[in-house]
Amino acid sequence: MRFSIIVLFYVLLLMGGNLSSYATAGKCRAVDPQRIGNQLQLFLDDELIDEMQNVELKLHSPQRAEVAIKFDKPWEDSTLYDPVVIRDGSLYRMWYRANFNAPPYYTGYAESPDGVNWTKPSVGLIEYQGSTDNNLVWVGDHTEPGGGPTVLCVFKDDNPTAHANQLYKATGLAYERGLQGLVSPDGLHWRLLQDERVVPATGEFDTHSITFWDAPREQYVTYTRGFESEDGTEVLRVAPYLEKTSEMPIRRIRRTATKDFHKFPSPEMIEVTNHEETADEHLYKNAATPYFRRPDILLMFPKRFVEHRKPNDDWPHTGISDIVFMASRDGIRWDRRFGEAFLRPGLDPLNWHERAIEVGPGLVPTGSGEMSLYFVEHYRTDTVHIRRGVLRVDGIVSIHATYEPGEVITRPIIFAGRQLIVNFATSAAGSLRVEVLDKKNQPVSGFSLADCPEHVGDEIERVVQWNQGSDLRRLAGQPIRLRIVLKDADLYSLKFSDP
């Protein structure tokens, strides 16, 4: 009997990865399968994940690249801020706040053929000191009645019902709060949509309010400023609140959505899943944007404002900033599982003061296998600029394994297609292997871990191969799970596809 047990142990051991397959698969929860078809799957949260062992979700920071826009025009000043970037056909386009030290307030325009090399074209539209030889596309003054909105957020309206002369839209801070709407046929020639506010003046709006067409949900959505007291009560006006207490209310983010751009309902606070220790952190702006490869997933890069710190005693203002990250699958509930910064101030001392850095909305594909976002540095200094930050495609969050192997098992999924494609990176000694489990959580014949050679390398789209090939068509349309084993590696995304 003892001999038989020993023999059985060694037989299982010789089966390699299958030993742990049987042990691990039994822990999986019984849940209804998700029909993912051939849709890209990201690991921004645990939507697809059932079990993880010795791996973690890891947040990746953008690499600082070249300066895209400098403060180098007489109509610009040290408060150049709030960039919005879109990829518009073969052209990259940027709108930014050119000044804010004194009215009137100008909106500047820049463009690029590749998202890297930017110019400020002379568009000949707005007069500045007697000349229209500049890159200005709007001028307003929200401090005066009838002065026009400022701090614009521009977007291209992909609503199929949008009028030809309103293919570009924007919202801006209105006189005595709220947001006014603007429209344009080309993103350059702007006019007020109406005198009335499109977003009502309930609460504070002195920030960059982000508006866009949310195509998967067929609605316009705006994310803007909100304030909340320590007991969770919304503070609609800060000045009266400060008369009662010396503490600033907590800066929050509000949302409103509508089918009709002419009229939004009053904004309401978004729901944020925080680490307990981050619940009272101030989120100053938001930079909300749909992810271009999965537009139904919304990303947010809020400025975290730490108001009581002051590393530089010579700086006149208190507070320092960095950038954090959140994601949402419905636009209302936001997952902020990462307490750490997405973008730190870094080595540059001019980024270590209040509001010195800010990410603008617009995460766009640029070079091969990369995507870019754009952020302000050196705010309130004579060297203020907009810099490009670079990430790999899908590379904000990964499933990460150290040198000690780990694994993740997905929830049950129903896919369409013939091949599994992964976006992954390993070290020279690292690897990725994939096992397919059936509805009983057992390895599918021919697709076990023992049948999967080690995948080594760094690719945006690697077709997963087993010893018998990559063809998974016989499993399409039925519930399966994926068991992915990693060593010194990162898995950024996966999808099923036809060759």
N, C-alpha and C positions, 0 to 999 in steps of 0.2 A: 504493500500500500504506500509506504513512504517512498519507495522507488518510483512508483507511478506518479506521485505528486511532483517529484523532482523532474521527471521526464516532461510532464505537462508544463511546468514552469519554463523549461528551456525551449519547448516548442513555441510557446507564446513569445518568449524573448526573441527567437529567431524571426518572428513575424514583424519585428521592428516596430514601426510606429503604431501598428494595430493594437498593441498591448494597451497603450494609453488611450487609443480610440474608444475601446469598449468601456474603460474606466471613466472617461470624461463625458462620453455621450449620454450616459445615464443621468447626468445632472441637469440636462437641458429641460427647460420649462415647456409645458404643453400650451402652446399659443397658436392662434390661427395664422396660417401662412400669409405673407405679404406678397402681393402680385407686383413684382418690380419690372416685369417685361425686360426691355433692354435699356432701361433708364440708368444713368450714371448714379452710383452709390458713393456718398461721401461719409466720412467718419467724424463729422462735426459734433456729434452727440452719440447716444447709445441706441438710436432708432433701429439699427440693423443688428445690434450686438446682443447676444444672449449671455455668453460666458467669456470671461477673459482670465487667463492664467499667466502670470509673470510678464504681462505686457501692459501698456498704459496708453491713454490718449495723450498725445504730445502736441503742444502749441508751438508753431514755428513763426519766427519773426522775419519780416522783410529785410533784404539786404539793401543798404543805402547805395544808390547809384548816383548818376550825375544830377546836377542842378538843372531843372527844366526851365524855370522862370526866375529872373532876377528883378529886384527893385532898381530900375534903370531909366524910368521915364518921369518927366516933371509932374505928371498927373497921378503918379503913384506915391505912396508914403510908407512909413515903417509899419503900418497896420494892414498892408497887403495880406489877404487872407481868403479863406473859404473857396478853394478851387473845386470845380465840378468838371469831370472829364468823361467824355463818351467816345466810343468808336462809331463813326458815322460813315458807313461804306468803307472806302479806302483811306479815309481821313480821320485823324484823331483831333478832337476839338475840346478846348478848355475855356471856361468862363470863370472869372475870379473877381473878388472884391479888390479894387485898386487902391482904395484909401478909406480911412475912417477917422482921421484926426479932426477933421472939420468938414462941414457940408460945403458944396453939394458932394454926394457920394457917387462914385463912378464904378461901372462894371467893365472890366477889360476882357479882351478876347485873344486867344492864341490858338495856333493849330500846328499840326505835325504830320508828316507822312508815315511815321513809324512809332510814335509814342515816345521817342528818345530825343530827337532834335526838334526844338520848338521855335516858332517865330511869332512875333506880334505884328500881324499885317495891318497896314493902314487901310481902314475900311471907309473913312470919309463920312461918318454919320453924326458924330457928336462934336460940338464945338468946344474947344478948350483954349482959352486965351486968344481968341480970334482965329483959330485954325481948326480944321477938321482932319488934319494929317495925323491921325492917331489910331489906336486899336480899341477905342471906346465904343460900346454898343448900347449903353443905357446910362442915364444920370437921374438921380432922385434925391429926395430929402425927406425922410420919414419924420423929421422933427417939426415940420411945418404943414399946416392944412393944405392939401392939394399938391404937396411937394413930390409925391410919387414914391413908390416902394423902393427899398434898398436891400442889400445883402441877398441877392437873387440866388435861387436854385433853379438851374435850367435843366430840362430834360426833353428828349425827343418823344413825341406822343405816338406810340405804335398802336393806339386804339384804332381799329379798322374804320370806325365811324368819324374819325377826326377830319375836320375840314382842311382843304388844301392850304388855306392861308393861316392855319393854326397847327401846323405839324410840329412846331416847337412851342413849349409852354414853360412858364416859370412862376414861382411864387416869391414874394418879397415882403419884408417887414413894412407894415402900413403905419400911418400916423395914428398914434394912440393905440397901438398894438393890433393884433390880428394880422392876417396875410392877404395881400392883394394878388390878383392873377394877371399875368401878362401872356401874350401870344405873339407868334412870329411865323412867317412862312419859311424862313431859312436860318433862324438862330441868330440873325444879325439885326434885322429891322423889327423892332419891338413896339408894341402898343399895349395900353391897358385893356384888359378884357372887359372890365366894367369898373365903375367907381366903388361899388359895394365890395366889401371884403369877401373873398371866397372861403376863408377860414375865419370864423367869428372871433372877436377880441375877448375871449375868456381865458384869463391867465396871462403869464408872461411869454413874450416871443423874442426877446433881445438875444438872438442866437442865429445860427444858420439852420433854418427850417428846411428839411429835405422832403421834396415831393417827387413822385414818379408814377408812371403807369404800371400797375401791377397786373401784367398780362394774364398769368394763370388764374387769377381771381377776378379778372375783368373789372378793375376798379382803380381809381386814383387814390393814392395814399400819401399822407403827410406825417412825418415824425418831427416833433418840435419840443421846445423847452417845457418843463414842468417843475414845480416845487412842492415839497412835502415836509410837514412838520415831523418831529421825532415820534409822535404818536400815530403817524400814518395819515393824517388829515391833509388834503390838498390845500396848498396856499396859492390863492389866485392873484394876490397882490403882495409883493414882498415888502414895500415900504410900510404899510400899516403893521405888518407882522413884526418888523424890526423895532417898531415903537414899543412893543410889549416885551421883547427879548433881545439880548445882544447877540444871540446865535443866529447865523444865517440858516434858513431852511435848507433841506437837502435837495440838491439839484437832481431832477429825474427826467424821464423822457415820456412824452405823450404821443398819442397816435389818433388820427382820424382818417376815415375812408369814405369814398362816395363814388357813385356811377356818373355823377354830373359834376364836372370840374367847376361849374359856376357856384356851387354851394356845398360846402362840407359841414357835417355836424360838429359840435364842440369836441375838442380832443379829450381823450381819456388816457390815464396812465397805462403803459404797457405792463405786462407781468414778467418779472425777471426772476429766474431761478439762480440765486446767489450762493456762494459760500457764505456761511453765517457771518464770518468776519468782514465780508465786503458789503454787507447790506446797507451800511450807512455811508458808503463812498459816494462822492459827488460825481455824476456823469454830466459833463458840461455840454458836449455836442453829440452827434450820433453817426453821421456819415453812412446812413442806411443805404444799401444797394442790393438789387437782385444779383445772384451769382450767374454769370453769363452762360455757364454750362448746365445749370439747373435753375432756371429763373423762378421756380416755385420756392426755392430756398433763399431766404433773405439773410444778408450779413450786415453786421454793424460794427463800427470801429469808434466807440465813444472815447472822448477825452476824459480821463480820470483826473479830477482836480483835487489836489491835497492842499486845502486852503491854509492850514496853520504852519506849514513848513516854509523856511526861507533860507536856502543854502548860501545865498549871496547877500550879505548885509548892506552892500552898496545899492542893491536894486530897490527902487521905491515901493514896489508892490509885494505883498505876501502871497505865497502859494507856489506850487510847482505842479507840472502836468506830465502825464504819459498817456499812452493809448492802450485800451483794453479791447477784448473781442467778445462778441456774442453772435448767436445764430438763431434763426427761427424757421419753423416749417409752416406757420400760419400767419406770421406778422404780428400776432398779439402776444403769444407766449415766447419768451426769449430765454435761451439756455446760456447762462454765463457760468460754466463750470470751471473756467480758468481764472483764478484770482490774480495770477501773475500778469505782467504787462505783455501786450502784443508788440509794442514799439516803445523802447526806452529812450530817454533823452540822449544817452550815449556819452562819448568822451568830450563832446563839444560843450564848453562852459556856457555858451550863449543859448543853449537849450535848457539850462537849469534855472528858469524863472517862470513865473505864472503865465500860463497859456502859450508858452513858447512854441509848442508843437501842436499840430492839428492835422488829422487826415481828412481829406475831402471825399465825397461820394464818387464812385466810379472805379471799379476794379475791372481792368480791360486786358485782353490778350495782346501781347506785344511780340517778342521774338519767339523762336522755336522752343516750345516747351516751357514758356515763361508767361507770367502775367504781372501787371504793374498797377500800383496805386500811387497817389501823389499826395504829398504832405508838406505843410508849412514848417519851416524852422526859423529861428532867430526873430520871432515876432517882437515888435516894438524896438527894433534896432535898425541901423542903416544898412545892414547886410541881410535883411529879411528876404527869403526866397522860397520857392516851391521845388521840392526835390522828388525824384522818382524812387520808389521802393519796389524791389523785385522779389517775387516768389515763384516757385515752380508751379505749373498748372495743377490745380487741386491741392496745393501744398500748404494750406493753412494749418490743418490738423492731420496727424497721422496716427495709426496704430504703431507703437514703437516697442521694439524688443532690444534689450542689451545683448551682450555676448552670451549670456545664459539663455537658452531657447525658451520661448513662450508661445502661447497660442490664443486664438480667438475663435469662437464658434458663433455663427450667425443664428438669428431666429429663422424659422422655416420661411422659405421664399419660393415663389413660382416665377421662373424666368422664361424669356423668349430668346431664341438664337441658338447658335451652334458652338460658340467659343466663349471662354472666360478670359477677360482682359484685365490686367492689373497695372496700376501706376505704383511703382515701388522702387526702392533703392536699398542696396545692401553694401556692406563693406566687402573687402576681398575675402574675408573669412566667413562672412555672413551668408544667409540663404533665406529663401521663401519656398514653402511647399504647401500644396492644397489637397485636401481630402474632401470627397463628396459623401455626405451621409443621407441615407434614405429616410422615409417617414418614421421608421422605427429607431432612428439615430444610429444605424449601423453603416459601415463603409460600403459603398456601392462597388460591386465587382469591377475591377479595371480602373477604379478611380480612388483607391485607398492611398494612404500616405506612402506606403511601400511602393506603390506604382508611380509615384510622382518624383521625378529627378529634382535635385536642388536647382532652384532658379537663382542665379547670381547676376548682379549687374545694377543698372540704374536707367530705367526706361519709363516713359510716360504711358506707353501701350505695349505691354508684353503679353503675348498669348500664352496662357498656361498650358503646358504639355504634360501628358502622362505617357507611360511607356507605349500605350496603344495609340497615342496621338492626342488631338485636342477636341475631337468631335463629341459634343455633349447633346446632340439633337434628340437622342432617345430619352433624355431626362427632362426635356423642355415640357412645360405645362403641368408638371407634377411637383408636389412639395419636396424640397430637399433642404439641407443645411450645408454650409461650407465650414470646414475646419481648416484654419490657416495657421501654419506653424512658422514662426519667424525666429531668426537668430541674427543679432546685430543688424537689424533691418527696420525699414519703415514702409508701411503700406498706406498710401494716400487715398486711393479710390479703386473701385472695380466696376465692371459692367459686363453684361453679356452682349454678344453681337454675332452677326453673320460675317463670314470672311469677305 
